[in-house]
Amino acid sequence: MAVGDVVLGTNQYGKAEVRLVRVTRDTPVHEIEDLTVTTQLRGDFAACHTAGDNAHVVATDTQKNTVYAFARQHGVGSPERFLLRLARHFVDGFEQVTGGRFVADVHAWDRIAVDGQAHDHAFVRTGRETRRTVVHVDRDDVHVLSGFTGATVLKSTGSEFWGFPRDAYTTLPETKDRVLATSVTAWWRWADPDVDFEARYPVVRDLLLATFAQVHSLALQHTIYEMGRAVLESCADVAEVRLSCPNKHHLLVDLEPFGLDNPNEVFHAADRPYGLIEAALHREGDAPVPHVWASVPGFV
């Protein structure tokens, strides 16, 4: 049987996980910005793959250097705005580059307190979630995704789980009062890339977490739907929301062998296996953009 010609399909390349720390020292009170940046370019790079011709290849080392140079020349500010600036540089500056995917994780630092006062130039890494950004560019078609991962949250009551099917393999008891805990990964797509990201990001983030706290949960599925709905109903500048939440099970410990009761006070925090709940929400009549979400790390 004859073998057909091999055709190069979708491809992209770039510099992954560029570690960038920028210290702003315009005043005696320094500011620190800590990011991990990935750049990936798409365009006319077929000759490099098929013939080893590098004439159109913007070296990944050049991409890395551009990240550092732009941090010095323009500052960082919001990760969304920083990535948009990088994207426009590569797409507008190189004819063979038609688009790309640009990702940033933001690592938060708090000031160390000395005698009750925040120190001017000493910091400690926080245990908070990691802020994330993806900018997806195809020429003039620009989509900006914002979000966070690793936001570990827990509510000690206000959660139920009952009424599910039972068969020969079901052992889970029904409950009207349980601990609900998860590690939230949240993404949202801005309806327009011209947004004040630094002002709007905390609004969406805080609304998601406040809804987790306030909703009386009948299932983790119920909770994450209400979280996404709260954002879409309150934030006209958000077009889509996606959530991925593992159920961090807290199992009531049987203390009867020791002659003790356990009125929902002592739990075993199980790390695995765990339920993994994911959902995508958008407004009726406002179609999602699946090709953008396909490039988001860490979400199916």
Wavefront OBJ file of the C-alpha trace (Angstrom):
o trace
v 0.000 0.000 0.000
v 1.385 3.396 -0.968
v 2.150 5.812 1.817
v 0.853 9.361 1.329
v 2.906 12.509 1.762
v 3.535 13.669 5.310
v 1.970 17.065 6.051
v 3.026 19.352 8.884
v 0.067 20.229 11.079
v -0.462 22.815 13.782
v 2.754 23.902 15.432
v 4.086 26.534 17.795
v 7.312 27.142 19.670
v 8.788 29.496 22.216
v 10.548 29.910 25.537
v 8.850 28.232 28.480
v 8.858 29.361 32.110
v 11.033 32.452 31.974
v 11.570 33.444 35.615
v 11.240 37.205 35.949
v 11.600 39.260 39.119
v 11.382 43.034 38.842
v 12.189 45.291 41.785
v 10.858 48.837 41.545
v 13.082 51.051 43.672
v 11.932 54.564 42.764
v 11.388 55.273 46.462
v 12.856 53.799 49.671
v 9.757 51.534 49.782
v 10.508 48.918 47.138
v 7.935 46.929 45.168
v 8.515 43.389 43.908
v 6.869 41.629 40.961
v 7.558 37.922 40.446
v 6.321 36.115 37.319
v 6.898 32.974 35.311
v 6.335 33.805 31.638
v 5.945 31.509 28.624
v 5.921 32.758 25.032
v 4.889 30.579 22.086
v 4.742 31.839 18.523
v 2.672 30.621 15.574
v 3.166 31.453 11.924
v 5.244 30.582 8.867
v 7.749 28.167 10.398
v 7.208 25.172 8.118
v 10.647 25.400 6.465
v 12.367 25.006 9.816
v 10.506 21.735 10.441
v 10.742 20.303 6.930
v 14.119 21.574 5.737
v 15.972 22.836 8.799
v 15.794 26.379 7.411
v 15.869 28.821 10.330
v 15.417 32.027 8.303
v 11.996 32.712 9.862
v 12.743 31.459 13.382
v 12.709 34.076 16.120
v 15.056 32.293 18.522
v 13.592 31.269 21.845
v 16.569 33.005 23.475
v 15.474 36.219 21.752
v 11.994 35.724 23.162
v 13.436 35.303 26.661
v 15.564 38.438 26.315
v 12.535 40.406 25.131
v 10.669 39.468 28.307
v 13.486 40.891 30.434
v 13.985 43.976 28.268
v 10.279 44.830 28.296
v 10.199 44.477 32.085
v 12.941 47.107 32.275
v 11.618 49.417 29.572
v 7.892 49.298 30.314
v 7.577 47.776 33.768
v 5.217 44.882 34.430
v 1.974 46.113 35.984
v -0.883 43.726 35.307
v 0.230 40.414 33.783
v -2.515 40.781 31.169
v -1.181 44.126 29.946
v 2.420 42.864 30.023
v 1.538 39.837 27.853
v -0.493 41.932 25.433
v 2.534 44.194 24.959
v 4.765 41.181 24.283
v 2.248 39.678 21.870
v 1.920 42.843 19.820
v 5.717 43.147 19.655
v 6.141 39.710 18.077
v 3.049 39.755 15.834
v 3.575 43.303 14.579
v 7.367 43.163 14.474
v 7.895 39.915 12.528
v 5.951 39.357 9.314
v 6.177 35.576 9.608
v 4.562 35.575 13.077
v 0.780 35.422 12.764
v -0.106 34.838 16.391
v 0.807 33.099 19.578
v -0.007 32.044 23.086
v 1.468 33.936 26.002
v 1.156 32.744 29.595
v 2.126 34.254 32.951
v 1.894 33.009 36.518
v 2.198 35.649 39.237
v 3.884 34.664 42.502
v 2.755 36.817 45.407
v 4.976 38.252 48.132
v 3.992 40.031 51.356
v 6.135 42.457 53.278
v 7.775 41.109 56.438
v 6.419 42.862 59.527
v 9.018 44.289 61.939
v 7.717 45.691 65.241
v 4.257 45.779 63.709
v 5.346 47.738 60.616
v 5.707 46.465 57.051
v 9.382 46.455 56.082
v 10.429 48.644 53.168
v 12.417 46.024 51.277
v 12.053 42.609 52.933
v 9.399 40.152 51.752
v 8.020 36.671 52.452
v 6.349 34.440 49.870
v 2.670 34.018 50.598
v 0.677 30.823 50.682
v -2.081 32.325 48.548
v -3.260 31.168 45.163
v -1.255 31.767 41.996
v -2.673 34.355 39.612
v -2.558 33.229 35.979
v -2.986 34.874 32.606
v -3.171 33.616 29.008
v -3.153 35.912 25.983
v -4.150 34.251 22.695
v -3.414 36.228 19.508
v -4.156 35.533 15.834
v -3.271 38.751 14.021
v -5.983 41.177 15.192
v -8.056 38.513 16.945
v -7.095 38.892 20.620
v -8.482 37.013 23.613
v -7.391 37.523 27.218
v -8.004 34.933 29.912
v -7.431 35.647 33.591
v -7.670 33.343 36.549
v -5.985 31.678 39.467
v -5.086 28.231 40.732
v -4.342 26.722 44.115
v -6.915 28.710 46.127
v -7.568 26.208 48.906
v -10.890 26.975 50.568
v -12.994 25.211 53.228
v -16.359 25.695 54.879
v -17.011 23.753 58.066
v -20.791 23.604 57.577
v -23.403 24.717 55.058
v -22.822 21.735 52.774
v -24.908 18.630 52.093
v -24.714 15.614 49.803
v -27.614 13.205 49.577
v -30.190 11.743 47.169
v -27.615 10.114 44.863
v -28.172 6.653 43.301
v -27.150 3.615 45.327
v -26.085 0.234 44.009
v -24.156 -2.794 45.225
v -20.920 -0.785 45.276
v -22.186 2.324 47.063
v -20.913 2.757 50.621
v -20.907 6.548 50.949
v -23.433 7.670 53.574
v -25.756 10.561 52.873
v -25.160 13.731 54.879
v -26.987 16.982 55.598
v -23.941 18.578 57.233
v -20.399 18.066 56.010
v -17.090 19.863 55.601
v -16.685 21.130 52.020
v -13.131 21.858 50.901
v -11.530 22.303 47.507
v -8.634 23.905 45.673
v -10.161 26.281 43.143
v -8.753 26.695 39.656
v -10.737 29.437 37.949
v -10.464 31.008 34.511
v -12.518 33.688 32.855
v -12.432 35.247 29.376
v -12.775 38.989 29.166
v -15.357 40.164 26.650
v -12.944 42.896 25.508
v -9.151 43.034 25.958
v -9.379 46.753 26.776
v -10.006 46.252 30.498
v -8.484 47.752 33.631
v -7.182 44.336 34.650
v -5.665 45.420 37.968
v -8.993 46.885 39.072
v -11.244 44.136 37.732
v -9.226 41.005 38.589
v -9.776 41.252 42.375
v -13.481 41.953 41.841
v -13.971 38.660 39.977
v -11.652 36.723 42.287
v -13.372 37.963 45.448
v -16.841 37.324 44.002
v -15.958 33.703 43.234
v -14.664 33.070 46.760
v -17.488 34.965 48.455
v -20.029 32.862 46.556
v -18.278 29.680 47.704
v -18.681 30.897 51.264
v -22.282 32.077 50.999
v -23.995 29.371 48.946
v -25.609 26.579 50.928
v -24.138 23.724 48.919
v -26.078 20.632 47.878
v -23.058 19.310 45.941
v -19.713 20.693 44.797
v -21.263 20.811 41.302
v -23.983 23.073 42.701
v -21.389 25.340 44.324
v -19.186 25.861 41.276
v -22.220 26.546 39.072
v -23.342 29.253 41.481
v -19.808 30.688 41.587
v -19.667 30.989 37.802
v -23.206 32.313 37.580
v -22.477 35.013 40.145
v -19.635 36.328 37.986
v -21.601 36.309 34.741
v -24.586 38.019 36.364
v -22.468 40.713 38.023
v -19.636 41.338 35.545
v -20.670 42.401 32.054
v -17.006 42.493 31.000
v -16.639 38.716 31.565
v -17.823 36.483 28.710
v -17.056 32.973 29.987
v -16.093 31.277 33.248
v -14.479 27.891 33.734
v -13.877 26.176 37.070
v -11.998 23.059 38.077
v -12.331 21.931 41.702
v -11.105 18.727 43.347
v -13.220 17.624 46.284
v -10.803 17.591 49.219
v -12.629 14.998 51.269
v -12.757 15.371 55.041
v -13.872 12.029 56.447
v -15.404 11.781 59.903
v -13.183 9.643 62.144
v -14.881 6.794 64.021
v -13.985 7.379 67.679
v -16.407 4.803 69.117
v -13.608 2.220 69.712
v -12.177 4.713 72.214
v -15.486 5.366 73.925
v -15.796 8.817 72.374
v -18.476 10.468 70.269
v -17.622 12.606 67.247
v -20.225 15.321 66.588
v -18.682 16.500 63.318
v -15.494 17.692 65.009
v -12.622 15.319 64.146
v -11.852 14.477 60.504
v -9.285 12.666 58.410
v -8.169 14.959 55.565
v -7.799 12.555 52.641
v -5.566 13.702 49.768
v -6.456 10.942 47.252
v -8.403 9.638 45.501
v -10.659 12.651 45.102
v -13.643 13.743 43.072
v -12.758 16.242 40.350
v -15.573 18.601 39.388
v -15.311 20.909 36.342
v -17.762 23.193 34.599
v -17.857 25.893 31.926
v -20.463 28.671 31.932
v -21.394 31.357 29.427
v -24.418 33.535 28.741
v -27.178 32.261 26.476
v -26.600 33.600 22.983
v -22.959 34.450 23.704
v -21.033 31.573 22.124
v -17.857 30.281 23.790
v -14.513 30.394 22.000
v -13.296 26.764 22.188
v -10.001 27.216 20.305
v -8.841 29.665 22.980
v -9.722 27.345 25.847
v -7.936 24.458 24.142
v -4.647 26.224 24.849
v -5.274 26.837 28.552
v -2.898 24.836 30.758
v -4.418 22.673 33.453
v -8.022 22.556 32.265
v -9.610 19.893 30.102
l 1 2 3 4 5 6 7 8 9 10 11 12 13 14 15 16 17 18 19 20 21 22 23 24 25 26 27 28 29 30 31 32 33 34 35 36 37 38 39 40 41 42 43 44 45 46 47 48 49 50 51 52 53 54 55 56 57 58 59 60 61 62 63 64 65 66 67 68 69 70 71 72 73 74 75 76 77 78 79 80 81 82 83 84 85 86 87 88 89 90 91 92 93 94 95 96 97 98 99 100 101 102 103 104 105 106 107 108 109 110 111 112 113 114 115 116 117 118 119 120 121 122 123 124 125 126 127 128 129 130 131 132 133 134 135 136 137 138 139 140 141 142 143 144 145 146 147 148 149 150 151 152 153 154 155 156 157 158 159 160 161 162 163 164 165 166 167 168 169 170 171 172 173 174 175 176 177 178 179 180 181 182 183 184 185 186 187 188 189 190 191 192 193 194 195 196 197 198 199 200 201 202 203 204 205 206 207 208 209 210 211 212 213 214 215 216 217 218 219 220 221 222 223 224 225 226 227 228 229 230 231 232 233 234 235 236 237 238 239 240 241 242 243 244 245 246 247 248 249 250 251 252 253 254 255 256 257 258 259 260 261 262 263 264 265 266 267 268 269 270 271 272 273 274 275 276 277 278 279 280 281 282 283 284 285 286 287 288 289 290 291 292 293 294 295 296 297 298 299 300
